Amino acid sequence: MDIFQAIADPTRRQIIEQLSSYHAAKFGLSIKELTHDSGISRQAMTKHLNTLIKTGAVAAEFQGKEKRHFLKHYAFSDAWQWLEPIAKQWDGKLQNLKHHLNNEDKA
C-alpha cells in the first residue's frame, strides 16, 4: 500500500491530523489518546495504525510500558512532490477567477 492508498481512508486522515499536532509531534500519542472521543474502537485504531506504520507514515516506539505513535512527515514528500504542481495550477486558476470576479463587480 502506498501513501495515497493510506490517506484515502477518512479514519486514517483523522489519525494523521491528530498526530500532526504540536503535542503529538513532541510526545507522541498512545492508542488510548488516539481513541479518546474519536468513536473508533481500540481494535480498529490498531488496524489503521498498523497500515500507517507499514506505509512509513507513522512510527511507533515504546516509552516505558506505553507505545507512542509519531507522524513521519518525510513519508509525505513523494505525495507532495506529485501534488505541488497541481496545487500551483489551481492557485493560478483561482487567482484568475478572483481577478475576473473583482473586475465584473467594478463594471
C-alpha positions, 0 to 999 in steps of 0.5 A: 500500500502506498501513501495515497492508498493510506490517506484515502481512508477518512479514519486514517486522515483523522489519525494523521491530523491528530498526530500532526499536532504540536503535542503529538509531534513532541510526545507522541500519542498512545492508542488510548489518546488516539481513541479518546472521543474519536468513536473508533474502537481500540481494535480498529485504531490498531488496524489503521495504525498498523497500515500507517506504520507499514506505509512509513507514515507513522512510527511507533516506539515504546516509552516505558510500558506505553507505545507512542505513535509519531507522524513521519512527515518525510513519508509525505514528500513523494505525495507532495512532490506529485501534488505541488504542481497541481496545487500551483495550477489551481492557485493560478486558476483561482487567482484568475477567477478572483481577478475576473470576479473583482473586475465584473463587480467594478463594471 
